[in-house]
């Protein structure tokens, strides 16, 4: 086969960029861990020696780190002064943990994928899967930190109002289950917004439940937000609203989970299913967002599902049609798209 030189060079250039990004992931984690970005945002421009002094680190390492980050375009370098700085846009992405575009958390998720590659490789060879609890702990922290800003931006102001009559119920006082709650970010956001309602977070991962309880106490909502260890097919109670945030596709038996949700809903109850946005056809997901979602699906989501009973393996890009089929197979006759963002699909399901 003849090789097109221009296409070859284009591919090589792209892979150079990808390798630089892959190696730079560790540098972003270091910048986040030692507060380099936050310090530059608060006190920059700074020399490497000044940045090291303010963060309690060693200048020689900081100098190399800063050079690499400037080469990546993540921070800026002024040759005349020998100082490094961070722009408002860079700070929003790298230093503002409460903002809408915080990215270091995604690098924690990427780090977990690399660290867990041997486990996933074994599943490739021998079948089975890798349970959520079997992953590197940075995955749990990164997941909460990554999803929290998006939930803070959309959950109370857009997603809940898009559900038929649910906002009014929560304002009056309702019982809400958040299944697969992780570290409890979504529960805490709802508990703050709707003080008359009671919120119950369920997750099978006990360390996440422990952290969620701690976070609820820190947020001052422990009186109305409680957390218990339970799986999607056996959590107890009856609820006016059940919410699944970015977790249905991770479940081995999502149809069985749907059936349990139906049995746990009060009369006229609602199930809100928030999933990563995906089009129904693979060819429509071949874009930068799809690239990240398919990679996460390969390394985290499908192995998680395959480690459980049934092992349906929906994946992060299941698409609205496939998700609707699953919800209806679990006994829900009315399923509609309530709203969507470029990253999330929000479905409303009723029996």
N, C-alpha and C positions, 0 to 999 in steps of 0.2 A: 504494500500500500504506500502510495506517495504521501510524504509528510509536507504539510503546508507550513512553511517557516514562520509566517506571521502568526498563525494560530498557535503554533508551538510556543513562540515567545510570549504570546498573550497568556497562555496557560502557566508558563513558568513564572511570569510576573505576578500572576494571581496567587500562585502557591508560595512565592516569596513573602507576599503580604500575609498569607494565612499562617505561615511558620512564625513570622515576626509577631503576629497576634497571639499565637499559641504560647510562645516563649514569654511574651509580655504579660500573660495572664498572672503569672506568679508575681510580677512587679506590681500589678494593680492590687493584688492581695496584700503585698507589703505596704503599699501606699495607704491602703485602707486600715490595716492593722496598726501602723505607727502614727496615723493621723497626718501624714504628709500633705494630702490634698486639703484637709480642713485647715491646717496651719498656714499653708500658702494662701488660702482664701481669706483667712483672718488677719495675717500679718505680712504677706508678701508685698513686693518681690523680696526674695531672700537668696543669699549665697548658700551653697551646700553646707558650709560651716555653721551658718546661722540657723538653717533648717534642722541640722543635726542637734544643735544646742537646744533648740526649743522642743524637740521631740525625744531627747534622751537617747539618741542613736549615734553611730560612728560616722564621722564626716566622709571618710574614704568610700564607704558603701553608699552613702547618700549621694555623693557626687556621681557615681556610676549610675545609680537609679535615676537621678534627675536627667542625666544625659539621654538615657534610653527613653524616658517618658517624653522628653522634648522631641526626640527623633520620631516618636510615634504621633506627635501632635496632641498629646494629652495635656501637656503643660508647655510653657513658652520660655525661651532663653534669650536674654539680651547680652550680646557679646561685649558691648561697651562697659557694662557694669559687672558682668559675670554673675548676674542674678537670674533666678528662675521665678516665674509668676504663673498665675492661673487666671484665665478670663472668666467673666460671669457665666458664660455658656459651659466652659469646662467645669467650673465649680458646681453648677447645677447638676451635671451628670456624675461627677466624681466625689463631691464633698457634701452635698445636701441630702442627708439620709431621709428627710421627711418630704422632699420634693417629688415631682411627678416623673422624673427621669433618672433615678439613681441606678447606676449600672454595676458598681463593684459586687453587689449581691449576685448578679448573674455570673460573674467570674468565680464566685464560690461554688456555684452549681457546676460550672465547667471543670473546676478543680476536682470535684467529687467524681465526675465522669472519668477523668484521667486516672485518678487513684483507684477507682473500682474496675478499671478495664480488665484485669485478670479474672475477676468474678464473672463479668459479662461474657468474656471470651469462653469461659468454661460452659456457660449456657448455650453459646453458639454451637459448641461442639457436641454437647450432651443433652440439650433440651433443658427443660425446667426453667428456672428464672432466678432473680435476685430480689429478695424482699426489700421493702422500703427500709426496714430496720437493719438491714445488712450493709447499707451504704455508709460511706464516710460521714461522720457527724457534720462536716461543713455543709453538706447538702441540706440538712434540716434548717440550719441557721440561714443559709443563702436563700432558700425557698421563701421563708417568712419575710426576709428583708426585701426580696425582689417583688413579691406580690403585694405587700402592704401598701406601697404608694399608689398602685393602680386601684386597689380596693378603696383607699381613702378618697381618691378622686371621683370614683364612679358609683360605689355601692349605695350609699345613702341618698345621694343627689339624683342618680339616674336609674340604677337598676331596680331598686325597690319600688320607686314610683311607677316604673313601667309594668309592674305586676298589678293585675286587676284587684283593687280594693285592699291590697296588703298593707300599704303605708298607713291607711286609716286604722286597720286592726292593730298595728304596732303602736300607734299613738294612743289608742284606747287601753291597750294592755293585752298582749298575746303570749303564747308559748312558742318558742322557736328552737329548733334543733339545727346545729351546724355539724354535719357529719364529715369526717375527715378534716377536722378543724386545725390540725397541726399545732402551731404555737399560739393559736387563738386570735390572730390579728383581725379577722372578719367578725368574730364574736364581739370583741372589744369595741370595734367601730359601731356595731349595731347597738350594743348596750349603752354606749354613750349617747347615741342619737335618740333612743327610745326608752327612757327611764322607767316607764310604766310596764314594760314587757319583761319577761324572764327568758334567759338564753342558756342553752345547754350545749356545750361542745363535746363531741365524741370523736375519739381517734383510737386506733388499736395500738399506737406507739406510746408506751408509758412515758418515756423521756419527754416527748412533746406535750403530753398532758401535764406533766410536772412544770414545764416551762410556761404553759398557758395559764396555769393557776397563779404562778408568780407574776406574770404580766398583768393579769386581771387585778391582782392586789396593787401593783404599781400604778395602774390606771384608775384605781378607785371605783371599780365596778364589780368587785367580788360579791357584793350583796345580790346582784342580779345576773351574774355570769358564772356558771359552774361548769366544771369539766370532769368527765369520767372516761375511763378506758372502756371502749366498746367498739365493735366492728359494725360495718354498714348493714349487715344482715341480722344483727341481734341487739341493737341499741334499744333501751326501754323508753316507754312514755308515749303520750299522745300530744300532737303539736298542730298549731294553726299554720305554721310555715316550717318546712324542712328545706335546708339549703345545702347544696354540694358545691364547693368552690374548687375547681380545677383538680378534681379527684376521681370522678366517675370513670374516666378512661383508664385509671390505674388499677381498677378493681378486676379481680379474676372473674367474678360473676355479676356484672352490672345489671343483668336482668333480674337476678335474685335480689339484688339491692333495691331495685325499683319496686319489686313486689313488697318488700318490707317497708319501704317508704309509704306505699299506698296503705298498708295496714296500720301505720302509725299516724296518719293524718286525721285530724278532727273533721267533722262535717264541714264541707266547703273549704277544706284546707288546700294549700298550694305547695307545690314542690318547685323550687328555683334551682336550676342546673346551670352553673357557670362553667364553661369549658374553653380551652384554647380555641381561637378562631381557626377554622379550616374549611376550605372549599371541598365540595364533594368529590372532585376529580383531582387526581395526583398532579396532572399537568398544570392545574390552576394554583398549585401550592409551591411551584418551583421558583421561589423568590427568597430574599434574605430572611424574612420571618419564617417561612416554611423550612428553610435550611436549619435554623436553630431549633424549631419545634421537632422536626424529624430526627435531629441528632439527640435531643433530650429523650425522645420517644425510644430510640434505639438503646440508649444507655441506662435509662431510668424507668420509663413508663411501661413499655412492653415487658421488660424483665420482671417488673413488679407484678403485673397482671399474670404473667406466666408462672409465677411462683405460687399462685393461689389455686383453689379449686376452680374448675372449668377453664380458666386461663384464656378468656376470650381475646385478650390482646387488642383492644380497640385502637390504642395509639393516640397521640395528641392531635392528629389530623383526621379524625374519624369523619368529620363533616356533619352538617345538620341532618341530612337524610338518614345516615346510619344511626346517629344518636336518637333521632325520633323513633326509628324502628325499635331500638332497645327499650326506650321508655314505654312504648305501646305494648311491647312484648311483656313488660312487667305489670301491665294492667291499666295504664293511663290512656284514656280515649281521646283526651284533648291536649294537644301539644302545640305550642306556637312559639315563634321567635319573639321574645319580648323586646329585646334591643341587642345591640352589638357594638363593639369597638374594633379597631384594627387587630387587637390581641385577644379579645374575648367574645364568645357567643353566649347569650343569656336566653335560656329556654324556660318557659312557664308550662308546667304540666299539672293537669287535674284529672281525677278519676273519671 
